[in-house]
Amino acid sequence: MIRKSYKTVETGDDSTTVTAPASEVEAPSTFSDGLPLPQVMVFDLDYTLWPFWVDTHVTGPLKPTKDGLVVKDRYNDTYGFYPDVAGILVSIKEKNLTLCAASRTQAPELAREMLSYLIVPSSPSYTSSSPKALSVFDELEIYPGDKKTHFSRIHKRTNIPYEEMLFFDDESRNKNVETLGVTMKLVRDGVSRKEIDAGVKLWRERNHRLKKED
């Protein structure tokens, strides 16, 4: 596989951060159009929720930063989520959907550590009230292997049908989960509000859920 390059985020008094507060990210339009939503939303991590491979770009140990929007690695390079991620995760929890991560990274402990340091900022005054990213997920499947294994374990623990699961991932090979009944939305530039809407519409079409339901 060709490794993508990654440019770290600059931090400091005049810096920009990766993740925007959830209050600054409008909820996906499909969350309020009255049509069905999948019961479960599952996200890959690398190049889906964050713009790097945690097992090749990041060198532990990690160090948390004061604002929690990024973390630093051994070389003081900084890493964080894509801009819309906080708003998306908050919107999913507000809809009472099950939120899961499914990653085949070779560095599962480093990925979990990253999630334990990064916050999900709810508003610009986020420092004391925003949760750690690790705590907002209902299920975490982070280890090497076929994504079908990740989904079989999610299914076993939640007892939710595969047809009620929508998966976002940047690698086309992981479309093999669709043989289980999962709907996968391929993303190329990270998860965004637009990608969530496109994924929900894809799930509705695949499962013939195009009308309002009681």
N, CA, C and O of each residue as an XYZ file, in Angstrom:
856
protein
N       0.833     -1.187      0.000
C       0.000      0.000      0.000
C       0.874      1.245      0.000
O       1.861      1.321      0.731
N       0.505      2.219     -0.825
C       1.243      3.477     -0.857
C       0.846      4.311      0.348
O      -0.338      4.565      0.573
N       1.833      4.736      1.122
C       1.550      5.523      2.306
C       1.315      6.984      1.954
O       2.089      7.587      1.211
N       0.259      7.538      2.484
C      -0.038      8.940      2.261
C       0.845      9.793      3.153
O       1.259      9.378      4.235
N       1.119     10.984      2.676
C       1.893     11.908      3.501
C       0.982     12.543      4.530
O      -0.237     12.560      4.357
N       1.557     13.061      5.592
C       0.778     13.732      6.621
C       1.529     14.952      7.095
O       2.693     14.859      7.485
N       0.873     16.090      7.066
C       1.449     17.327      7.565
C       0.835     17.618      8.926
O      -0.386     17.718      9.052
N       1.666     17.753      9.930
C       1.142     17.952     11.275
C       0.518     19.327     11.416
O       0.791     20.244     10.641
N      -0.326     19.441     12.424
C      -1.051     20.675     12.672
C      -0.192     21.620     13.481
O       0.403     21.213     14.479
N      -0.117     22.856     13.075
C       0.653     23.831     13.829
C      -0.136     24.292     15.032
O      -1.336     24.548     14.930
N       0.515     24.400     16.155
C      -0.149     24.875     17.361
C       0.599     26.063     17.938
O       1.748     26.326     17.584
N      -0.066     26.766     18.824
C       0.528     27.971     19.398
C      -0.533     29.037     19.540
O      -1.711     28.776     19.298
N      -0.134     30.235     19.929
C      -1.114     31.287     20.174
C      -1.882     31.682     18.923
O      -3.056     32.042     19.008
N      -1.242     31.621     17.767
C      -1.904     32.056     16.544
C      -2.179     30.874     15.625
O      -2.255     31.034     14.407
N      -2.329     29.688     16.207
C      -2.437     28.482     15.396
C      -3.869     28.170     15.007
O      -4.812     28.774     15.517
N      -4.017     27.237     14.115
C      -5.314     26.653     13.801
C      -5.336     25.253     14.380
O      -4.292     24.623     14.549
N      -6.535     24.769     14.685
C      -6.675     23.421     15.206
C      -7.441     22.569     14.212
O      -8.076     23.092     13.297
N      -7.382     21.277     14.389
C      -8.023     20.374     13.451
C      -9.520     20.310     13.675
O     -10.297     20.464     12.732
N      -9.937     20.083     14.917
C     -11.340     19.830     15.192
C     -12.076     21.099     15.586
O     -11.659     21.801     16.507
N     -13.173     21.398     14.891
C     -14.002     22.541     15.259
C     -14.961     22.129     16.363
O     -15.395     20.978     16.387
N     -15.308     23.034     17.283
C     -16.318     22.709     18.299
C     -17.616     22.251     17.647
O     -17.986     22.730     16.575
N     -18.300     21.323     18.301
C     -19.522     20.762     17.726
C     -20.563     21.838     17.441
O     -21.328     21.730     16.483
N     -20.592     22.873     18.272
C     -21.580     23.937     18.090
C     -21.348     24.733     16.814
O     -22.236     25.453     16.356
N     -20.161     24.606     16.242
C     -19.849     25.329     15.007
C     -20.044     24.463     13.768
O     -19.846     24.933     12.647
N     -20.433     23.198     13.959
C     -20.644     22.277     12.846
C     -22.121     21.918     12.783
O     -22.654     21.313     13.714
N     -22.774     22.281     11.710
C     -24.194     21.989     11.561
C     -24.405     20.478     11.477
O     -23.617     19.777     10.842
N     -25.455     19.979     12.108
C     -25.753     18.549     12.074
C     -26.055     18.121     10.641
O     -26.580     18.916      9.861
N     -25.733     16.885     10.284
C     -26.081     16.393      8.941
C     -27.564     16.598      8.662
O     -28.393     16.395      9.550
N     -27.902     16.990      7.460
C     -29.299     17.290      7.127
C     -30.186     16.053      7.212
O     -31.383     16.164      7.479
N     -29.611     14.887      6.988
C     -30.394     13.648      7.043
C     -30.830     13.304      8.466
O     -31.687     12.442      8.660
N     -30.247     13.973      9.458
C     -30.617     13.698     10.847
C     -31.926     14.381     11.243
O     -32.474     14.108     12.310
N     -32.420     15.262     10.389
C     -33.632     16.006     10.741
C     -34.655     16.034      9.608
O     -35.566     16.862      9.624
N     -34.518     15.148      8.629
C     -35.460     15.165      7.501
C     -36.646     14.229      7.700
O     -37.501     14.111      6.822
N     -36.701     13.567      8.845
C     -37.851     12.718      9.162
C     -37.795     11.318      8.595
O     -38.696     10.517      8.843
N     -36.753     11.003      7.836
C     -36.625      9.671      7.248
C     -35.775      8.780      8.159
O     -35.082      9.288      9.041
N     -35.818      7.461      7.957
C     -35.105      6.547      8.863
C     -33.596      6.769      8.888
O     -32.992      7.217      7.914
N     -33.017      6.443     10.027
C     -31.570      6.453     10.209
C     -31.122      5.060     10.634
O     -31.887      4.340     11.275
N     -29.893      4.666     10.291
C     -29.384      3.382     10.775
C     -29.240      3.417     12.294
O     -28.996      4.475     12.873
N     -29.390      2.271     12.931
C     -29.258      2.223     14.381
C     -27.806      2.348     14.834
O     -27.528      2.781     15.952
N     -26.881      1.961     13.948
C     -25.462      1.938     14.304
C     -24.656      2.682     13.250
O     -24.859      2.481     12.053
N     -23.740      3.542     13.693
C     -22.774      4.166     12.797
C     -21.375      3.779     13.252
O     -21.012      3.943     14.417
N     -20.599      3.261     12.303
C     -19.277      2.732     12.599
C     -18.242      3.484     11.769
O     -18.455      3.746     10.585
N     -17.119      3.828     12.398
C     -16.082      4.597     11.724
C     -14.728      3.907     11.822
O     -14.311      3.464     12.892
N     -14.053      3.829     10.680
C     -12.631      3.544     10.683
C     -11.947      4.749     11.335
O     -12.572      5.796     11.502
N     -10.684      4.611     11.700
C      -9.945      5.719     12.295
C      -9.023      6.415     11.292
O      -9.215      7.592     10.985
N      -8.017      5.684     10.778
C      -6.989      6.294      9.927
C      -7.560      6.790      8.608
O      -8.187      6.029      7.871
N      -7.344      8.060      8.314
C      -7.834      8.728      7.109
C      -9.353      8.674      6.988
O      -9.904      8.811      5.896
N     -10.018      8.473      8.114
C     -11.478      8.541      8.179
C     -11.893      9.537      9.262
O     -12.586     10.512      8.969
N     -11.477      9.305     10.507
C     -11.713     10.286     11.564
C     -10.525     11.222     11.748
O     -10.688     12.369     12.165
N      -9.324     10.726     11.434
C      -8.142     11.594     11.523
C      -7.248     11.401     10.299
O      -7.247     10.324      9.702
N      -6.484     12.434      9.917
C      -5.748     12.428      8.638
C      -4.336     11.859      8.736
O      -3.374     12.531      8.363
N      -4.201     10.653      9.224
C      -2.889     10.008      9.324
C      -3.083      8.536      9.656
O      -4.163      8.120     10.076
N      -2.018      7.749      9.460
C      -1.970      6.372      9.948
C      -1.304      6.400     11.312
O      -0.146      6.803     11.427
N      -2.006      5.986     12.325
C      -1.454      6.046     13.664
C      -0.260      5.106     13.819
O       0.618      5.351     14.646
N      -0.224      4.025     13.025
C       0.870      3.061     13.191
C       2.121      3.393     12.387
O       3.157      2.757     12.581
N       2.052      4.379     11.485
C       3.248      4.736     10.702
C       3.651      6.200     10.853
O       4.836      6.521     10.755
N       2.694      7.092     11.090
C       3.019      8.513     11.207
C       3.327      8.940     12.638
O       4.077      9.891     12.857
N       2.751      8.240     13.609
C       2.818      8.668     15.002
C       3.822      7.808     15.768
O       3.847      6.587     15.613
N       4.646      8.450     16.591
C       5.635      7.743     17.401
C       5.368      8.005     18.873
O       5.457      9.143     19.333
N       5.043      6.952     19.609
C       4.788      7.101     21.035
C       6.073      7.334     21.817
O       7.164      7.129     21.285
N       5.961      7.755     23.060
C       4.700      7.970     23.781
C       4.023      9.276     23.392
O       4.660     10.206     22.899
N       2.705      9.322     23.626
C       1.940     10.521     23.324
C       1.876     11.438     24.539
O       2.002     11.008     25.686
N       1.673     12.723     24.240
C       1.548     13.718     25.303
C       0.282     14.538     25.056
O       0.101     15.081     23.967
N      -0.589     14.631     26.053
C      -1.790     15.455     25.879
C      -1.424     16.932     25.841
O      -0.396     17.340     26.382
N      -2.262     17.719     25.205
C      -2.084     19.166     25.208
C      -3.157     19.795     26.087
O      -4.149     19.147     26.420
N      -2.963     21.037     26.459
C      -3.868     21.694     27.402
C      -5.289     21.769     26.884
O      -6.235     21.537     27.638
N      -5.458     22.094     25.589
C      -6.825     22.236     25.081
C      -7.435     20.908     24.641
O      -8.651     20.817     24.475
N      -6.614     19.881     24.451
C      -7.134     18.572     24.095
C      -7.557     18.410     22.651
O      -8.057     17.350     22.274
N      -7.370     19.437     21.829
C      -7.773     19.348     20.431
C      -6.765     18.571     19.594
O      -7.107     18.028     18.544
N      -5.532     18.522     20.061
C      -4.495     17.736     19.405
C      -3.677     17.036     20.483
O      -3.740     17.402     21.657
N      -2.911     16.031     20.078
C      -1.920     15.415     20.962
C      -0.564     15.518     20.283
O      -0.478     15.694     19.068
N       0.496     15.406     21.080
C       1.848     15.441     20.551
C       2.508     14.082     20.729
O       2.256     13.371     21.701
N       3.363     13.738     19.764
C       4.073     12.469     19.894
C       5.497     12.719     20.394
O       5.816     13.823     20.836
N       6.337     11.717     20.327
C       7.703     11.803     20.858
C       8.482     12.955     20.239
O       9.327     13.561     20.896
N       8.196     13.260     18.966
C       8.945     14.302     18.260
C       8.224     15.646     18.265
O       8.588     16.555     17.519
N       7.196     15.768     19.111
C       6.394     16.990     19.222
C       5.597     17.308     17.971
O       5.130     18.435     17.809
N       5.433     16.335     17.085
C       4.485     16.496     15.987
C       3.083     16.388     16.575
O       2.865     15.651     17.537
N       2.131     17.122     15.997
C       0.788     17.184     16.562
C      -0.232     16.518     15.656
O      -0.110     16.544     14.431
N      -1.240     15.922     16.278
C      -2.229     15.125     15.557
C      -3.612     15.334     16.143
O      -3.773     15.443     17.359
N      -4.616     15.388     15.266
C      -5.990     15.552     15.731
C      -6.988     15.070     14.693
O      -6.613     14.513     13.662
N      -8.264     15.291     14.979
C      -9.343     14.857     14.096
C      -9.508     15.786     12.893
O      -8.986     16.901     12.868
N     -10.246     15.295     11.900
C     -10.708     16.162     10.811
C     -11.676     17.212     11.380
O     -12.245     17.001     12.451
N     -11.869     18.345     10.675
C     -12.636     19.474     11.224
C     -14.058     19.161     11.681
O     -14.480     19.667     12.721
N     -14.814     18.343     10.942
C     -16.225     18.132     11.257
C     -16.472     17.029     12.282
O     -17.614     16.811     12.686
N     -15.434     16.340     12.705
C     -15.619     15.116     13.494
C     -16.368     15.351     14.800
O     -17.286     14.595     15.118
N     -16.006     16.369     15.560
C     -16.682     16.609     16.839
C     -18.174     16.815     16.638
O     -18.988     16.223     17.346
N     -18.532     17.653     15.676
C     -19.950     17.910     15.413
C     -20.691     16.655     15.001
O     -21.841     16.451     15.391
N     -20.036     15.809     14.211
C     -20.670     14.571     13.762
C     -20.887     13.616     14.929
O     -21.975     13.062     15.081
N     -19.864     13.420     15.750
C     -19.989     12.495     16.870
C     -21.056     12.962     17.855
O     -21.838     12.154     18.356
N     -21.090     14.255     18.131
C     -22.103     14.796     19.038
C     -23.506     14.607     18.451
O     -24.435     14.251     19.176
N     -23.663     14.839     17.155
C     -24.966     14.675     16.503
C     -25.442     13.228     16.582
O     -26.625     12.968     16.805
N     -24.518     12.295     16.399
C     -24.867     10.869     16.477
C     -25.357     10.516     17.876
O     -26.353      9.807     18.023
N     -24.666     11.004     18.906
C     -25.076     10.697     20.271
C     -26.407     11.364     20.606
O     -27.214     10.801     21.345
N     -26.639     12.553     20.068
C     -27.901     13.245     20.327
C     -29.087     12.516     19.709
O     -30.212     12.645     20.191
N     -28.846     11.750     18.643
C     -29.897     10.951     18.013
C     -30.035      9.576     18.656
O     -30.835      8.754     18.209
N     -29.256      9.328     19.704
C     -29.293      8.047     20.427
C     -28.949      6.855     19.530
O     -29.491      5.762     19.694
N     -28.051      7.084     18.591
C     -27.565      5.994     17.744
C     -26.352      5.359     18.411
O     -25.642      6.013     19.175
N     -26.119      4.094     18.122
C     -24.943      3.408     18.638
C     -23.729      3.816     17.821
O     -23.751      3.746     16.592
N     -22.671      4.242     18.496
C     -21.467      4.757     17.844
C     -20.312      3.784     18.080
O     -20.007      3.431     19.219
N     -19.675      3.356     16.987
C     -18.598      2.371     17.085
C     -17.395      2.788     16.251
O     -17.516      3.553     15.294
N     -16.237      2.270     16.631
C     -15.022      2.413     15.832
C     -14.551      1.026     15.437
O     -14.590      0.094     16.240
N     -14.101      0.894     14.185
C     -13.584     -0.379     13.691
C     -12.315     -0.088     12.899
O     -12.377      0.411     11.775
N     -11.175     -0.401     13.484
C      -9.884     -0.098     12.872
C      -9.010     -1.340     12.857
O      -8.986     -2.103     13.822
N      -8.283     -1.542     11.743
C      -7.379     -2.688     11.637
C      -5.925     -2.264     11.846
O      -5.013     -2.925     11.348
N      -5.700     -1.180     12.571
C      -4.360     -0.656     12.789
C      -3.436     -1.688     13.434
O      -3.874     -2.566     14.178
N      -2.156     -1.556     13.128
C      -1.130     -2.396     13.748
C      -0.690     -1.827     15.097
O       0.143     -2.421     15.782
N      -1.246     -0.688     15.475
C      -0.882     -0.055     16.760
C      -2.145      0.233     17.561
O      -2.470      1.397     17.795
N      -2.860     -0.800     17.983
C      -4.140     -0.577     18.666
C      -4.027      0.197     19.970
O      -4.891      1.018     20.276
N      -2.974     -0.052     20.742
C      -2.840      0.657     22.016
C      -2.570      2.142     21.797
O      -3.055      2.985     22.552
N      -1.791      2.461     20.758
C      -1.510      3.854     20.443
C      -2.782      4.558     19.980
O      -3.016      5.718     20.322
N      -3.599      3.857     19.203
C      -4.863      4.435     18.743
C      -5.785      4.718     19.920
O      -6.413      5.774     19.979
N      -5.866      3.781     20.853
C      -6.699      3.985     22.036
C      -6.165      5.138     22.897
O      -6.937      5.915     23.458
N      -4.853      5.232     22.988
C      -4.253      6.334     23.741
C      -4.593      7.668     23.088
O      -4.899      8.642     23.775
N      -4.537      7.709     21.766
C      -4.907      8.921     21.037
C      -6.338      9.324     21.375
O      -6.609     10.494     21.649
N      -7.258      8.352     21.357
C      -8.660      8.627     21.659
C      -8.851      9.043     23.122
O      -9.775      9.790     23.441
N      -7.987      8.565     23.996
C      -8.118      8.907     25.418
C      -7.648     10.322     25.722
O      -8.006     10.878     26.761
N      -6.852     10.916     24.835
C      -6.353     12.281     25.037
C      -7.149     13.326     24.261
O      -7.352     14.436     24.754
N      -7.601     12.987     23.056
C      -8.344     13.952     22.250
C      -9.739     14.162     22.834
O     -10.396     13.204     23.242
N     -10.184     15.402     22.873
C     -11.528     15.687     23.354
C     -12.485     15.853     22.179
O     -12.070     16.020     21.033
N     -13.774     15.804     22.495
C     -14.829     16.116     21.530
C     -15.432     17.438     21.989
O     -16.357     17.449     22.800
N     -14.917     18.546     21.478
C     -15.352     19.857     21.980
C     -16.795     20.160     21.615
O     -17.174     20.108     20.445
N     -17.594     20.476     22.626
C     -19.001     20.744     22.383
C     -19.270     22.195     22.010
O     -20.214     22.493     21.278
N     -18.432     23.097     22.518
C     -18.608     24.521     22.243
C     -17.257     25.200     22.383
O     -16.308     24.567     22.844
N     -17.134     26.467     22.001
C     -15.853     27.164     22.157
C     -15.345     27.178     23.595
O     -14.138     27.277     23.813
N     -16.237     27.081     24.582
C     -15.812     27.033     25.982
C     -15.778     25.577     26.449
O     -16.453     25.189     27.402
N     -14.971     24.791     25.745
C     -15.033     23.339     25.875
C     -14.126     22.750     26.947
O     -14.323     21.594     27.324
N     -13.163     23.471     27.445
C     -12.066     22.852     28.193
C     -12.504     22.036     29.401
O     -11.909     20.992     29.667
N     -13.513     22.464     30.138
C     -13.870     21.761     31.370
C     -15.024     20.779     31.204
O     -15.254     19.943     32.077
N     -15.754     20.873     30.092
C     -16.983     20.095     29.969
C     -16.970     19.047     28.864
O     -17.827     18.164     28.853
N     -16.041     19.121     27.956
C     -16.071     18.229     26.803
C     -15.515     16.846     27.136
O     -14.514     16.738     27.844
N     -16.151     15.793     26.634
C     -15.693     14.429     26.931
C     -14.465     14.047     26.127
O     -14.193     14.626     25.076
N     -13.732     13.074     26.624
C     -12.657     12.484     25.844
C     -13.283     11.637     24.731
O     -14.338     11.032     24.922
N     -12.640     11.601     23.595
C     -13.186     10.869     22.457
C     -13.431      9.403     22.799
O     -14.418      8.818     22.353
N     -12.547      8.815     23.580
C     -12.674      7.401     23.924
C     -14.016      7.108     24.584
O     -14.584      6.035     24.382
N     -14.524      8.047     25.367
C     -15.736      7.799     26.153
C     -17.019      7.908     25.345
O     -18.060      7.442     25.806
N     -16.987      8.502     24.162
C     -18.235      8.684     23.411
C     -18.581      7.464     22.563
O     -19.705      7.361     22.072
N     -17.644      6.545     22.382
C     -17.912      5.352     21.580
C     -18.551      4.262     22.445
O     -18.136      4.023     23.579
N     -19.562      3.615     21.885
C     -20.216      2.510     22.581
C     -19.439      1.209     22.412
O     -19.404      0.383     23.325
N     -18.821      1.025     21.259
C     -18.042     -0.181     20.992
C     -16.752      0.205     20.269
O     -16.764      1.050     19.374
N     -15.634     -0.423     20.664
C     -14.342     -0.185     20.024
C     -13.757     -1.516     19.565
O     -13.487     -2.400     20.378
N     -13.567     -1.649     18.268
C     -12.917     -2.828     17.693
C     -11.650     -2.321     16.995
O     -11.692     -1.915     15.834
N     -10.535     -2.351     17.710
C      -9.283     -1.769     17.211
C      -8.185     -2.811     17.326
O      -7.616     -3.013     18.399
N      -7.895     -3.468     16.217
C      -6.865     -4.512     16.168
C      -6.703     -4.947     14.718
O      -7.613     -4.740     13.915
N      -5.562     -5.550     14.359
C      -5.357     -6.011     12.983
C      -6.344     -7.119     12.623
O      -6.821     -7.857     13.486
N      -6.640     -7.217     11.318
C      -7.497     -8.302     10.869
C      -8.590     -7.820      9.933
O      -8.703     -6.631      9.637
N      -9.384     -8.763      9.479
C     -10.472     -8.492      8.548
C     -11.575     -7.700      9.247
O     -11.952     -8.012     10.377
N     -12.090     -6.670      8.564
C     -13.151     -5.855      9.158
C     -14.429     -6.671      9.414
O     -15.251     -6.285     10.245
N     -14.594     -7.774      8.717
C     -15.763     -8.617      8.972
C     -15.736     -9.149     10.408
O     -16.782     -9.332     11.030
N     -14.525     -9.394     10.927
C     -14.404     -9.821     12.315
C     -14.839     -8.711     13.261
O     -15.528     -8.957     14.251
N     -14.432     -7.493     12.946
C     -14.824     -6.349     13.770
C     -16.357     -6.252     13.846
O     -16.930     -6.038     14.915
N     -16.996     -6.414     12.694
C     -18.450     -6.264     12.656
C     -19.173     -7.436     13.290
O     -20.228     -7.256     13.898
N     -18.627     -8.622     13.161
C     -19.275     -9.771     13.800
C     -19.284     -9.605     15.312
O     -20.227    -10.028     15.980
N     -18.234     -8.990     15.855
C     -18.179     -8.769     17.302
C     -19.121     -7.650     17.724
O     -19.753     -7.735     18.777
N     -19.221     -6.598     16.909
C     -20.185     -5.533     17.198
C     -21.603     -6.104     17.193
O     -22.409     -5.812     18.076
N     -21.886     -6.914     16.190
C     -23.215     -7.532     16.078
C     -23.514     -8.425     17.276
O     -24.620     -8.397     17.816
N     -22.538     -9.208     17.685
C     -22.741    -10.133     18.802
C     -23.018     -9.396     20.098
O     -23.871     -9.815     20.880
N     -22.300     -8.292     20.337
C     -22.451     -7.575     21.596
C     -23.697     -6.689     21.631
O     -24.321     -6.540     22.681
N     -24.061     -6.099     20.487
C     -25.210     -5.192     20.466
C     -26.511     -5.888     20.113
O     -27.592     -5.396     20.435
N     -26.408     -7.034     19.451
C     -27.584     -7.767     18.969
C     -28.396     -6.937     17.973
O     -29.603     -7.136     17.834
N     -27.737     -6.015     17.287
C     -28.383     -5.185     16.270
C     -28.084     -5.790     14.897
O     -26.936     -6.147     14.633
N     -29.079     -5.916     14.018
C     -28.857     -6.521     12.702
C     -27.812     -5.765     11.886
O     -27.681     -4.547     12.008
N     -27.073     -6.492     11.057
C     -26.075     -5.870     10.182
C     -26.716     -4.835      9.260
O     -26.096     -3.827      8.920
N     -27.955     -5.091      8.860
C     -28.642     -4.174      7.947
C     -28.911     -2.812      8.589
O     -29.254     -1.854      7.895
N     -28.758     -2.726      9.899
C     -28.947     -1.452     10.605
C     -27.626     -0.734     10.849
O     -27.570      0.227     11.616
N     -26.546     -1.210     10.186
C     -25.222     -0.632     10.405
C     -24.730      0.114      9.171
O     -24.824     -0.386      8.050
N     -24.209      1.306      9.391
C     -23.609      2.127      8.340
C     -22.150      2.368      8.712
O     -21.840      2.808      9.819
N     -21.269      2.074      7.771
C     -19.829      2.076      8.016
C     -19.136      3.075      7.109
O     -19.419      3.123      5.912
N     -18.227      3.878      7.665
C     -17.438      4.844      6.906
C     -15.964      4.437      6.957
O     -15.406      4.243      8.038
N     -15.337      4.308      5.783
C     -13.958      3.828      5.706
C     -13.332      4.371      4.423
O     -14.028      4.626      3.441
N     -12.000      4.544      4.444
C     -11.298      5.094      3.280
C     -10.708      4.033      2.369
O     -10.119      4.376      1.344
N     -10.846      2.747      2.708
C     -10.247      1.686      1.900
C     -11.320      0.812      1.266
O     -12.159      0.236      1.958
N     -11.279      0.721     -0.061
C     -12.313     -0.010     -0.787
C     -12.312     -1.505     -0.461
O     -13.351     -2.154     -0.584
N     -11.172     -2.066     -0.049
C     -11.128     -3.496      0.265
C     -12.058     -3.854      1.414
O     -12.476     -5.004      1.546
N     -12.380     -2.871      2.245
C     -13.234     -3.154      3.394
C     -14.721     -3.201      3.052
O     -15.564     -3.385      3.929
N     -15.032     -3.033      1.761
C     -16.413     -3.217      1.316
C     -16.862     -4.671      1.457
O     -18.039     -4.983      1.277
N     -15.914     -5.561      1.783
C     -16.314     -6.954      1.975
C     -17.305     -7.107      3.127
O     -17.985     -8.130      3.220
N     -17.397     -6.107      4.005
C     -18.370     -6.186      5.097
C     -19.795     -6.152      4.564
O     -20.725     -6.539      5.272
N     -19.982     -5.700      3.339
C     -21.325     -5.638      2.777
C     -21.914     -7.024      2.535
O     -23.129     -7.167      2.397
N     -21.056     -8.047      2.483
C     -21.580     -9.414      2.365
C     -22.333     -9.822      3.632
O     -23.135    -10.756      3.602
N     -22.081     -9.133      4.740
C     -22.799     -9.396      5.984
C     -24.153     -8.693      6.016
O     -25.041     -9.077      6.777
N     -24.304     -7.657      5.183
C     -25.505     -6.833      5.207
C     -25.242     -5.403      5.614
O     -26.146     -4.567      5.571
N     -23.992     -5.104      6.018
C     -23.587     -3.745      6.381
C     -23.554     -2.870      5.130
O     -23.224     -3.354      4.047
N     -23.887     -1.606      5.266
C     -23.699     -0.635      4.186
C     -22.420      0.136      4.453
O     -22.239      0.675      5.545
N     -21.518      0.196      3.457
C     -20.277      0.948      3.626
C     -20.238      2.148      2.692
O     -20.521      2.030      1.499
N     -19.882      3.307      3.248
C     -19.659      4.520      2.461
C     -18.156      4.753      2.386
O     -17.498      4.954      3.406
N     -17.620      4.725      1.171
C     -16.190      4.969      0.958
C     -15.920      6.468      1.032
O     -16.562      7.249      0.329
N     -14.977      6.873      1.876
C     -14.611      8.279      1.998
C     -13.161      8.449      1.562
O     -12.327      7.586      1.835
N     -12.857      9.541      0.893
C     -11.515      9.762      0.370
C     -10.766     10.886      1.068
O      -9.535     10.886      1.085
N     -11.479     11.837      1.639
C     -10.841     12.979      2.283
C     -11.339     13.165      3.707
O     -11.491     14.293      4.176
N     -11.589     12.076      4.384
C     -12.041     12.143      5.761
C     -13.535     12.333      5.887
O     -14.207     12.772      4.953
N     -14.042     11.996      7.059
C     -15.468     12.134      7.334
C     -15.826     13.608      7.472
O     -15.124     14.376      8.129
N     -16.921     13.980      6.847
C     -17.441     15.343      6.919
C     -18.961     15.258      6.995
O     -19.549     14.190      6.824
N     -19.574     16.387      7.251
C     -21.037     16.442      7.269
C     -21.601     15.948      5.932
O     -22.587     15.210      5.908
N     -20.987     16.348      4.839
C     -21.438     15.939      3.506
C     -21.338     14.431      3.325
O     -22.234     13.811      2.753
N     -20.242     13.834      3.814
C     -20.066     12.387      3.681
C     -21.094     11.625      4.520
O     -21.573     10.571      4.103
N     -21.432     12.149      5.694
C     -22.448     11.495      6.518
C     -23.786     11.475      5.787
O     -24.453     10.442      5.737
N     -24.176     12.608      5.224
C     -25.437     12.658      4.476
C     -25.427     11.682      3.302
O     -26.413     10.986      3.060
N     -24.320     11.634      2.581
C     -24.227     10.710      1.447
C     -24.315      9.260      1.916
O     -24.940      8.427      1.259
N     -23.685      8.959      3.060
C     -23.740      7.607      3.594
C     -25.136      7.210      4.037
O     -25.582      6.096      3.764
N     -25.828      8.107      4.715
C     -27.188      7.812      5.163
C     -28.098      7.577      3.967
O     -28.922      6.662      3.988
N     -27.963      8.384      2.935
C     -28.788      8.209      1.736
C     -28.484      6.873      1.061
O     -29.393      6.198      0.577
N     -27.215      6.496      1.028
C     -26.825      5.201      0.474
C     -27.451      4.062      1.272
O     -27.964      3.104      0.694
N     -27.409      4.165      2.606
C     -28.004      3.146      3.472
C     -29.509      3.043      3.223
O     -30.047      1.938      3.148
N     -30.182      4.170      3.096
C     -31.628      4.161      2.845
C     -31.959      3.477      1.524
O     -32.894      2.680      1.448
N     -31.196      3.790      0.491
C     -31.445      3.192     -0.817
C     -31.197      1.685     -0.795
O     -31.990      0.911     -1.329
N     -30.101      1.281     -0.180
C     -29.758     -0.141     -0.149
C     -30.801     -0.951      0.613
O     -31.080     -2.097      0.261
N     -31.372     -0.363      1.646
C     -32.308     -1.091      2.496
C     -33.777     -0.728      2.223
O     -34.675     -1.142      2.957
N     -34.002      0.045      1.166
C     -35.370      0.430      0.770
C     -36.099      1.118      1.923
O     -37.247      0.800      2.230
N     -35.413      2.056      2.545
C     -35.987      2.804      3.674
C     -36.137      4.274      3.260
O     -35.551      5.162      3.880
N     -36.900      4.513      2.245
C     -36.991      5.829      1.621
C     -38.228      6.627      2.034
O     -38.452      7.733      1.543
N     -39.033      6.055      2.947
C     -40.232      6.734      3.385
C     -40.215      6.900      4.902
O     -39.524      6.171      5.613
N     -40.983      7.868      5.379
C     -41.095      8.065      6.805
C     -41.709      6.846      7.453
O     -42.589      6.202      6.883
N     -41.237      6.529      8.660
C     -41.719      5.359      9.373
C     -42.203      5.759     10.753
O     -41.762      6.774     11.292
N     -43.104      4.977     11.334
C     -43.592      5.263     12.677
C     -42.507      4.963     13.698
O     -42.722      5.140     14.897
